[in-house]
């Protein structure tokens, strides 16, 4: 049953966290680097680069997707449940998300700005050395909200919708988007297929995540921020998630953010005071409450399905 798999994977994540060594995504990332170096020989030529990127996407994702399909066909009973739980555990990162967030919040709360900057530099691409206390808190809080969508709720959604093939394809495509989805000279065309597929696969999960944040946070404010602010964000999926999350927390996020290339002017999201160390902890708890809500809905749905005789 899907609900048993989800609970088992979340328990593994809670008890063990992310594998410290030999994580499958590390090996996949190394493979993706090699394939990109081999195929992306002419990054400035749009047509050829797009085709090369599409072929690279098939090369690195196709075999794993095919194995997942075969596993769903060949495996039955407890063996299938065990494999599904292990794969979903590898795809999830709820405990890891919380650990990264608290690693920023704790030094920030005790006034150790240098350590907080160093830790936030591990989870965001901004120029952490240029961030003040509010900037560090905002960066970490935004990371909790956005990665809650990508690394938690989207993984649960795709497993529930399409089993092993769904969760594996989503996690691999999301990883490729993080590696190939840059809008620079090398990846603008080569990474386009991976970025577009990632957008498509995250469209529904992002909106379910935004709704989840609203339901477990400041509901009216979150829904209003989602409705009024999401379209101003440059990402069609991050916009609803970030706007609803900021509203659910009743804080102000977004605004200017320093990067190595300069300061990026971003729209303001949410409504309330500026973020602080406690905001990071609140964002973590928001994601955790959202997971509890999903599990409650899954259990209730499973009970009704069972009582109805599976018809």
C-alpha positions as a Python dict, from the first residue, in 0.01 Angstrom:
ca = {
    (1, 'X'): (0, 0, 0),
    (2, 'X'): (132, 348, -87),
    (3, 'X'): (59, 482, 261),
    (4, 'X'): (276, 213, 420),
    (5, 'X'): (561, 298, 183),
    (6, 'X'): (535, 671, 256),
    (7, 'X'): (531, 620, 633),
    (8, 'X'): (822, 375, 613),
    (9, 'X'): (1032, 609, 399),
    (10, 'X'): (965, 903, 630),
    (11, 'X'): (1056, 689, 932),
    (12, 'X'): (1383, 589, 766),
    (13, 'X'): (1452, 954, 692),
    (14, 'X'): (1370, 1052, 1052),
    (15, 'X'): (1586, 779, 1206),
    (16, 'X'): (1877, 771, 962),
    (17, 'X'): (1865, 1094, 763),
    (18, 'X'): (2037, 1109, 427),
    (19, 'X'): (2300, 841, 360),
    (20, 'X'): (2637, 995, 447),
    (21, 'X'): (2828, 778, 201),
    (22, 'X'): (2741, 629, -135),
    (23, 'X'): (2426, 832, -189),
    (24, 'X'): (2282, 730, -529),
    (25, 'X'): (2238, 1092, -635),
    (26, 'X'): (2611, 1157, -590),
    (27, 'X'): (2691, 884, -840),
    (28, 'X'): (2419, 1013, -1070),
    (29, 'X'): (2564, 1363, -1047),
    (30, 'X'): (2908, 1234, -1145),
    (31, 'X'): (2753, 1058, -1444),
    (32, 'X'): (2569, 1375, -1545),
    (33, 'X'): (2893, 1576, -1532),
    (34, 'X'): (3068, 1330, -1764),
    (35, 'X'): (2780, 1317, -2010),
    (36, 'X'): (2755, 1697, -2021),
    (37, 'X'): (3128, 1734, -2088),
    (38, 'X'): (3104, 1482, -2369),
    (39, 'X'): (2792, 1623, -2538),
    (40, 'X'): (2806, 1997, -2470),
    (41, 'X'): (3092, 2075, -2709),
    (42, 'X'): (2927, 2374, -2883),
    (43, 'X'): (2726, 2555, -2614),
    (44, 'X'): (2676, 2869, -2823),
    (45, 'X'): (2485, 2695, -3102),
    (46, 'X'): (2124, 2693, -2987),
    (47, 'X'): (1973, 2418, -3203),
    (48, 'X'): (2252, 2166, -3161),
    (49, 'X'): (2290, 2243, -2791),
    (50, 'X'): (1919, 2188, -2723),
    (51, 'X'): (1927, 1855, -2908),
    (52, 'X'): (2245, 1755, -2727),
    (53, 'X'): (2083, 1840, -2394),
    (54, 'X'): (1772, 1639, -2481),
    (55, 'X'): (1987, 1341, -2578),
    (56, 'X'): (2190, 1378, -2259),
    (57, 'X'): (1868, 1379, -2057),
    (58, 'X'): (1765, 1050, -2218),
    (59, 'X'): (2110, 897, -2172),
    (60, 'X'): (2137, 967, -1798),
    (61, 'X'): (1771, 922, -1699),
    (62, 'X'): (1649, 655, -1941),
    (63, 'X'): (1823, 349, -1793),
    (64, 'X'): (1715, 427, -1436),
    (65, 'X'): (1357, 497, -1547),
    (66, 'X'): (1352, 166, -1737),
    (67, 'X'): (1483, -23, -1433),
    (68, 'X'): (1211, 135, -1220),
    (69, 'X'): (944, 22, -1468),
    (70, 'X'): (1084, -332, -1468),
    (71, 'X'): (1095, -337, -1088),
    (72, 'X'): (727, -242, -1070),
    (73, 'X'): (646, -528, -1308),
    (74, 'X'): (875, -799, -1171),
    (75, 'X'): (863, -738, -796),
    (76, 'X'): (559, -819, -584),
    (77, 'X'): (458, -830, -219),
    (78, 'X'): (704, -728, 50),
    (79, 'X'): (998, -711, -190),
    (80, 'X'): (827, -438, -388),
    (81, 'X'): (730, -249, -70),
    (82, 'X'): (1087, -264, 59),
    (83, 'X'): (1238, -137, -266),
    (84, 'X'): (978, 139, -291),
    (85, 'X'): (1043, 250, 68),
    (86, 'X'): (1419, 256, 15),
    (87, 'X'): (1396, 453, -310),
    (88, 'X'): (1152, 703, -160),
    (89, 'X'): (1383, 740, 140),
    (90, 'X'): (1672, 824, -94),
    (91, 'X'): (1451, 1079, -273),
    (92, 'X'): (1326, 1249, 45),
    (93, 'X'): (1525, 1493, 253),
    (94, 'X'): (1305, 1610, 539),
    (95, 'X'): (1555, 1549, 818),
    (96, 'X'): (1843, 1683, 606),
    (97, 'X'): (1642, 1996, 532),
    (98, 'X'): (1585, 2055, 902),
    (99, 'X'): (1951, 1990, 986),
    (100, 'X'): (2074, 2240, 727),
    (101, 'X'): (1824, 2500, 845),
    (102, 'X'): (1907, 2463, 1213),
    (103, 'X'): (2278, 2479, 1133),
    (104, 'X'): (2208, 2837, 1021),
    (105, 'X'): (1947, 2933, 1280),
    (106, 'X'): (2146, 2831, 1588),
    (107, 'X'): (2460, 3045, 1530),
    (108, 'X'): (2239, 3328, 1406),
    (109, 'X'): (2036, 3319, 1727),
    (110, 'X'): (2348, 3343, 1943),
    (111, 'X'): (2490, 3630, 1737),
    (112, 'X'): (2760, 3438, 1549),
    (113, 'X'): (2699, 3597, 1210),
    (114, 'X'): (3018, 3464, 1052),
    (115, 'X'): (2927, 3102, 1129),
    (116, 'X'): (2569, 3159, 1013),
    (117, 'X'): (2700, 3301, 685),
    (118, 'X'): (2928, 3003, 641),
    (119, 'X'): (2646, 2756, 699),
    (120, 'X'): (2395, 2933, 477),
    (121, 'X'): (2656, 2932, 200),
    (122, 'X'): (2616, 2552, 188),
    (123, 'X'): (2245, 2570, 96),
    (124, 'X'): (2208, 2883, -121),
    (125, 'X'): (2397, 3021, -419),
    (126, 'X'): (2405, 3378, -291),
    (127, 'X'): (2716, 3565, -185),
    (128, 'X'): (2686, 3473, 181),
    (129, 'X'): (2965, 3710, 287),
    (130, 'X'): (2750, 4006, 180),
    (131, 'X'): (2445, 3903, 386),
    (132, 'X'): (2350, 4075, 710),
    (133, 'X'): (2149, 3899, 984),
    (134, 'X'): (1817, 3952, 809),
    (135, 'X'): (1968, 3844, 479),
    (136, 'X'): (2097, 3519, 628),
    (137, 'X'): (1762, 3448, 792),
    (138, 'X'): (1577, 3522, 469),
    (139, 'X'): (1807, 3304, 259),
    (140, 'X'): (1773, 3007, 494),
    (141, 'X'): (1397, 3048, 533),
    (142, 'X'): (1346, 3069, 157),
    (143, 'X'): (1561, 2759, 112),
    (144, 'X'): (1348, 2566, 363),
    (145, 'X'): (1027, 2660, 182),
    (146, 'X'): (1150, 2593, -170),
    (147, 'X'): (1336, 2271, -91),
    (148, 'X'): (1039, 2151, 109),
    (149, 'X'): (851, 2157, -219),
    (150, 'X'): (1126, 1998, -430),
    (151, 'X'): (1277, 1744, -190),
    (152, 'X'): (976, 1643, 18),
    (153, 'X'): (630, 1708, -121),
    (154, 'X'): (714, 1658, -488),
    (155, 'X'): (878, 1323, -410),
    (156, 'X'): (571, 1209, -216),
    (157, 'X'): (342, 1332, -494),
    (158, 'X'): (524, 1151, -775),
    (159, 'X'): (547, 828, -579),
    (160, 'X'): (175, 838, -503),
    (161, 'X'): (94, 920, -866),
    (162, 'X'): (336, 695, -1055),
    (163, 'X'): (521, 471, -811),
    (164, 'X'): (892, 400, -854),
    (165, 'X'): (917, 534, -1211),
    (166, 'X'): (755, 861, -1109),
    (167, 'X'): (965, 935, -802),
    (168, 'X'): (1290, 829, -971),
    (169, 'X'): (1229, 1035, -1285),
    (170, 'X'): (1133, 1341, -1081),
    (171, 'X'): (1436, 1323, -854),
    (172, 'X'): (1677, 1270, -1146),
    (173, 'X'): (1526, 1549, -1356),
    (174, 'X'): (1527, 1783, -1056),
    (175, 'X'): (1895, 1702, -1000),
    (176, 'X'): (1973, 1770, -1367),
    (177, 'X'): (1792, 2102, -1349),
    (178, 'X'): (2010, 2198, -1050),
    (179, 'X'): (2321, 2103, -1251),
    (180, 'X'): (2227, 2204, -1607),
    (181, 'X'): (1954, 2463, -1555),
    (182, 'X'): (2174, 2772, -1534),
    (183, 'X'): (2102, 3064, -1763),
    (184, 'X'): (2460, 3120, -1866),
    (185, 'X'): (2658, 3076, -2187),
    (186, 'X'): (2733, 2709, -2127),
    (187, 'X'): (2394, 2583, -2012),
    (188, 'X'): (2137, 2824, -2159),
    (189, 'X'): (2053, 2585, -2443),
    (190, 'X'): (2200, 2255, -2330),
    (191, 'X'): (2002, 2256, -2004),
    (192, 'X'): (1677, 2380, -2154),
    (193, 'X'): (1505, 2040, -2187),
    (194, 'X'): (1595, 1941, -1831),
    (195, 'X'): (1473, 2278, -1699),
    (196, 'X'): (1144, 2263, -1893),
    (197, 'X'): (1075, 1905, -1788),
    (198, 'X'): (1150, 1995, -1426),
    (199, 'X'): (907, 2286, -1449),
    (200, 'X'): (639, 2057, -1592),
    (201, 'X'): (689, 1786, -1332),
    (202, 'X'): (682, 2035, -1045),
    (203, 'X'): (380, 2237, -1161),
    (204, 'X'): (118, 2041, -965),
    (205, 'X'): (340, 1956, -663),
    (206, 'X'): (436, 2322, -624),
    (207, 'X'): (74, 2428, -602),
    (208, 'X'): (-11, 2145, -366),
    (209, 'X'): (281, 2257, -151),
    (210, 'X'): (158, 2617, -157),
    (211, 'X'): (-187, 2497, -50),
    (212, 'X'): (-30, 2283, 223),
    (213, 'X'): (166, 2578, 362),
    (214, 'X'): (-152, 2784, 365),
    (215, 'X'): (-352, 2516, 548),
    (216, 'X'): (-93, 2461, 823),
    (217, 'X'): (6, 2827, 862),
    (218, 'X'): (-163, 3167, 851),
    (219, 'X'): (-423, 3049, 600),
    (220, 'X'): (-590, 3372, 486),
    (221, 'X'): (-267, 3567, 461),
    (222, 'X'): (-94, 3282, 277),
    (223, 'X'): (-374, 3251, 22),
    (224, 'X'): (-379, 3626, -35),
    (225, 'X'): (-2, 3643, -84),
    (226, 'X'): (-19, 3346, -322),
    (227, 'X'): (-292, 3512, -524),
    (228, 'X'): (-137, 3858, -536),
    (229, 'X'): (240, 3797, -536),
    (230, 'X'): (320, 3460, -694),
    (231, 'X'): (309, 3584, -1054),
    (232, 'X'): (572, 3847, -985),
    (233, 'X'): (835, 3579, -909),
    (234, 'X'): (1055, 3471, -1200),
    (235, 'X'): (986, 3098, -1146),
    (236, 'X'): (634, 2970, -1222),
    (237, 'X'): (664, 2705, -952),
    (238, 'X'): (873, 2876, -686),
    (239, 'X'): (640, 3178, -695),
    (240, 'X'): (334, 3007, -541),
    (241, 'X'): (548, 2812, -294),
    (242, 'X'): (747, 3112, -173),
    (243, 'X'): (456, 3356, -164),
    (244, 'X'): (228, 3117, 22),
    (245, 'X'): (509, 3013, 256),
    (246, 'X'): (597, 3372, 341),
    (247, 'X'): (232, 3447, 407),
    (248, 'X'): (191, 3132, 615),
    (249, 'X'): (484, 3247, 831),
    (250, 'X'): (357, 3608, 838),
    (251, 'X'): (699, 3749, 745),
    (252, 'X'): (848, 3943, 458),
    (253, 'X'): (1080, 3750, 226),
    (254, 'X'): (1223, 3819, -118),
    (255, 'X'): (1373, 4159, -197),
    (256, 'X'): (1735, 4229, -302),
    (257, 'X'): (1977, 3935, -287),
    (258, 'X'): (2355, 3952, -347),
    (259, 'X'): (2514, 3709, -591),
    (260, 'X'): (2864, 3684, -732),
    (261, 'X'): (2739, 3858, -1046),
    (262, 'X'): (2579, 4142, -850),
    (263, 'X'): (2267, 4224, -653),
    (264, 'X'): (1947, 4071, -791),
    (265, 'X'): (1636, 4275, -733),
    (266, 'X'): (1353, 4036, -648),
    (267, 'X'): (988, 4107, -565),
    (268, 'X'): (887, 4125, -201),
    (269, 'X'): (686, 3825, -80),
    (270, 'X'): (468, 3781, 226),
    (271, 'X'): (353, 4040, 475),
    (272, 'X'): (498, 4104, 819),
    (273, 'X'): (824, 4173, 999),
    (274, 'X'): (1168, 4100, 856),
    (275, 'X'): (1293, 3742, 906),
    (276, 'X'): (1515, 3645, 1198),
    (277, 'X'): (1666, 3326, 1334),
    (278, 'X'): (1329, 3207, 1465),
    (279, 'X'): (1185, 3239, 1115),
    (280, 'X'): (1412, 2959, 993),
    (281, 'X'): (1287, 2730, 1271),
    (282, 'X'): (928, 2829, 1191),
    (283, 'X'): (983, 2745, 823),
    (284, 'X'): (1115, 2401, 919),
    (285, 'X'): (812, 2339, 1139),
    (286, 'X'): (582, 2455, 860),
    (287, 'X'): (724, 2188, 629),
    (288, 'X'): (700, 1926, 903),
    (289, 'X'): (337, 2011, 980),
    (290, 'X'): (266, 1988, 609),
    (291, 'X'): (408, 1634, 598),
    (292, 'X'): (189, 1537, 894),
    (293, 'X'): (-114, 1677, 709),
    (294, 'X'): (-31, 1471, 399),
    (295, 'X'): (6, 1155, 608),
    (296, 'X'): (-327, 1216, 781),
    (297, 'X'): (-498, 1260, 444),
    (298, 'X'): (-332, 944, 311),
    (299, 'X'): (-433, 738, 615),
    (300, 'X'): (-793, 863, 601),
    (301, 'X'): (-809, 791, 227),
    (302, 'X'): (-668, 440, 283),
    (303, 'X'): (-924, 370, 557),
    (304, 'X'): (-1213, 483, 338),
    (305, 'X'): (-1078, 277, 49),
    (306, 'X'): (-1052, -29, 272),
    (307, 'X'): (-1401, 18, 419),
    (308, 'X'): (-1546, 55, 71),
    (309, 'X'): (-1403, -283, -23),
    (310, 'X'): (-1146, -137, -260),
    (311, 'X'): (-1415, -58, -516),
}
